[in-house]
Amino acid sequence: MTNRQASKSRKTNETDIQLDFSIDGEGNADLTTDVPFMTHMLDLFTRHGLFDLSLTAKGDTEIDDHHTTEDIGIVLGEALKEALQDKKGIRRYGNAFVPMDDSLAQVVIDLSNRPHFELRGDIPQAKVGTFDTELVEEFLWKLALEARMNLHVIVHYGTNTHHIIEAVFKALGRALDEATQLDPRVKGVPSTKGSLS
């Protein structure tokens, strides 16, 4: 099996990001960012998805965390798309429920090459510490767009905002792990169109 990995970078007047991503990893995360909450969430995503992710991200966080969070989503999505190569043999679909204390989140993925994002459910508080929780949606939308995947996130219930977001990122890792797995029964790509690229 070809090692499904990619290295991507993005440098603008707002951010400087270097990222290495491997689908077939062991859950190893080497993360350095200016946004500690996102560092924590990406660590959870990586470990629960059994990916390997190395990330260095610096940005204009003296303004806020928006540009850095958004651009990490862009670069990670680009890396995922490249690492998937021609998508031959993948399961394509992934679905994961993850509870976190009071909260239950579900993530459903289709690696369809048709980007779409839906978020259903409430994130109760506008901030977790200094992190603006609206940036969770920004990150996920950019990830879905650049990876060209169909991404549905459903928060079934929960009261603690940190727990809700943590459940989402764990479920994201597990659903993506399922969708990217190779199934020996799949010949070519799992699509009647004959292409997922």
C-alpha positions as CSV (number, residue, x, y, z in Angstrom):
1,M,0.0,0.0,0.0
2,T,1.3,3.4,-0.9
3,N,1.8,5.6,2.1
4,R,-1.2,8.0,2.0
5,Q,0.4,11.2,3.2
6,A,0.9,14.8,2.2
7,S,2.8,17.9,3.2
8,K,1.3,21.3,2.8
9,S,2.1,24.9,3.7
10,R,0.4,28.3,3.5
11,K,2.0,31.6,4.1
12,T,0.1,34.9,3.9
13,N,0.3,38.3,5.7
14,E,-2.0,36.7,8.3
15,T,-0.6,33.2,8.9
16,D,2.3,30.9,8.4
17,I,1.4,27.2,8.4
18,Q,3.4,24.0,7.9
19,L,1.6,20.7,8.0
20,D,2.4,17.0,7.4
21,F,-0.5,14.6,7.5
22,S,-0.6,10.8,7.2
23,I,-3.9,8.9,7.0
24,D,-2.3,5.5,7.9
25,G,-0.8,6.6,11.1
26,E,-0.7,5.7,14.8
27,G,-2.4,8.7,16.4
28,N,0.9,10.7,16.7
29,A,0.4,14.5,17.1
30,D,3.2,17.0,17.1
31,L,1.4,20.3,17.3
32,T,2.5,23.9,17.8
33,T,0.0,26.7,17.2
34,D,-0.9,30.1,18.6
35,V,-4.4,28.8,19.4
36,P,-4.2,26.5,22.4
37,F,-7.8,25.4,22.2
38,M,-7.4,24.3,18.6
39,T,-4.2,22.5,19.5
40,H,-6.1,20.5,22.0
41,M,-8.9,19.7,19.6
42,L,-6.5,18.7,16.8
43,D,-4.7,16.4,19.2
44,L,-8.0,14.7,20.0
45,F,-8.9,14.5,16.2
46,T,-5.5,12.9,15.4
47,R,-5.4,10.4,18.2
48,H,-9.0,9.2,17.7
49,G,-8.6,9.0,14.0
50,L,-5.3,7.2,14.3
51,F,-3.7,9.7,11.9
52,D,-0.2,11.2,12.2
53,L,-0.2,15.0,12.2
54,S,2.6,17.4,12.5
55,L,1.6,21.1,12.5
56,T,3.3,24.4,13.1
57,A,0.9,27.4,12.8
58,K,1.6,31.0,13.6
59,G,-0.8,33.8,13.0
60,D,-2.1,37.3,13.9
61,T,-3.7,36.1,17.1
62,E,-3.1,39.6,18.5
63,I,-6.3,40.4,16.5
64,D,-8.1,37.2,17.2
65,D,-7.9,33.5,16.4
66,H,-10.0,33.6,13.2
67,H,-7.3,33.6,10.5
68,T,-5.2,31.0,12.2
69,T,-8.1,28.6,12.8
70,E,-9.5,29.1,9.3
71,D,-6.2,28.6,7.6
72,I,-5.4,25.4,9.6
73,G,-8.7,24.1,8.2
74,I,-7.8,25.0,4.7
75,V,-4.3,23.4,4.8
76,L,-5.5,20.2,6.6
77,G,-8.3,19.9,4.0
78,E,-5.8,20.3,1.2
79,A,-3.5,17.7,2.7
80,L,-6.3,15.2,3.2
81,K,-7.4,15.5,-0.4
82,E,-3.9,14.9,-1.6
83,A,-3.2,12.0,0.8
84,L,-6.4,10.3,-0.5
85,Q,-4.9,10.1,-3.9
86,D,-7.3,8.5,-6.4
87,K,-9.5,7.1,-3.5
88,K,-9.5,3.6,-4.9
89,G,-10.5,1.0,-2.4
90,I,-11.8,3.4,0.3
91,R,-15.0,2.9,2.2
92,R,-15.9,6.5,1.3
93,Y,-18.5,6.9,4.1
94,G,-17.9,7.3,7.8
95,N,-20.2,7.7,10.8
96,A,-19.3,8.2,14.5
97,F,-21.2,9.0,17.7
98,V,-19.1,10.2,20.6
99,P,-20.3,11.0,24.1
100,M,-18.4,13.3,26.3
101,D,-20.0,13.5,29.8
102,D,-23.2,15.5,29.3
103,S,-22.8,15.8,25.5
104,L,-23.3,13.6,22.5
105,A,-22.0,14.5,19.0
106,Q,-22.3,12.7,15.7
107,V,-20.2,13.2,12.6
108,V,-21.1,11.7,9.2
109,I,-18.8,11.9,6.2
110,D,-18.9,11.2,2.5
111,L,-15.6,11.6,0.7
112,S,-17.6,12.4,-2.4
113,N,-15.6,15.2,-4.1
114,R,-18.7,17.3,-3.5
115,P,-18.0,19.7,-0.7
116,H,-20.9,20.4,1.6
117,F,-21.1,21.2,5.3
118,E,-24.0,21.1,7.8
119,L,-23.9,21.8,11.5
120,R,-27.1,21.0,13.4
121,G,-27.4,21.6,17.1
122,D,-26.3,24.2,19.6
123,I,-23.0,25.3,20.9
124,P,-24.2,27.1,24.0
125,Q,-21.5,29.6,24.9
126,A,-19.7,32.1,22.6
127,K,-16.4,31.4,24.2
128,V,-14.3,28.7,25.7
129,G,-11.6,30.5,27.6
130,T,-10.4,33.1,25.1
131,F,-11.5,31.0,22.0
132,D,-14.5,32.1,20.0
133,T,-16.6,29.0,19.5
134,E,-18.0,30.2,16.2
135,L,-14.6,29.4,14.8
136,V,-15.4,25.7,15.2
137,E,-17.9,26.1,12.3
138,E,-15.4,28.1,10.3
139,F,-12.7,25.4,10.7
140,L,-15.0,22.6,9.8
141,W,-16.5,24.4,6.7
142,K,-13.0,25.1,5.3
143,L,-11.9,21.6,6.0
144,A,-14.9,20.2,4.1
145,L,-14.4,22.6,1.3
146,E,-10.7,22.0,0.7
147,A,-11.0,18.2,1.2
148,R,-14.0,18.2,-1.1
149,M,-16.0,16.1,1.3
150,N,-19.6,16.1,2.5
151,L,-19.4,16.7,6.3
152,H,-22.4,16.7,8.6
153,V,-22.0,17.5,12.3
154,I,-24.9,16.9,14.6
155,V,-24.8,17.9,18.3
156,H,-27.6,15.8,19.7
157,Y,-27.4,17.4,23.2
158,G,-25.1,18.9,25.8
159,T,-24.7,21.7,28.2
160,N,-21.0,22.1,28.6
161,T,-19.5,23.9,25.6
162,H,-16.0,22.4,26.0
163,H,-17.5,18.9,26.2
164,I,-19.6,19.5,23.1
165,I,-16.7,20.7,20.9
166,E,-14.5,17.9,22.2
167,A,-17.1,15.3,21.3
168,V,-17.3,16.8,17.8
169,F,-13.5,16.6,17.2
170,K,-13.3,13.1,18.5
171,A,-16.2,12.0,16.3
172,L,-14.6,13.8,13.3
173,G,-11.5,11.8,13.8
174,R,-13.3,8.5,14.1
175,A,-15.7,9.1,11.2
176,L,-12.8,10.2,8.9
177,D,-10.8,7.1,10.0
178,E,-13.8,4.9,8.9
179,A,-14.3,6.7,5.6
180,T,-10.6,6.5,4.6
181,Q,-10.1,2.9,5.5
182,L,-9.3,0.5,2.6
183,D,-11.9,-2.2,2.1
184,P,-10.5,-5.2,0.1
185,R,-14.0,-5.8,-1.3
186,V,-14.0,-2.5,-3.1
187,K,-12.8,-2.6,-6.6
188,G,-11.8,0.8,-7.9
189,V,-13.8,3.6,-6.3
190,P,-17.1,3.1,-4.5
191,S,-19.2,5.2,-7.0
192,T,-21.4,4.3,-9.9
193,K,-19.9,7.3,-11.6
194,G,-16.5,5.6,-11.7
195,S,-14.8,8.5,-10.1
196,L,-14.5,10.4,-6.8
197,S,-12.0,13.0,-8.0
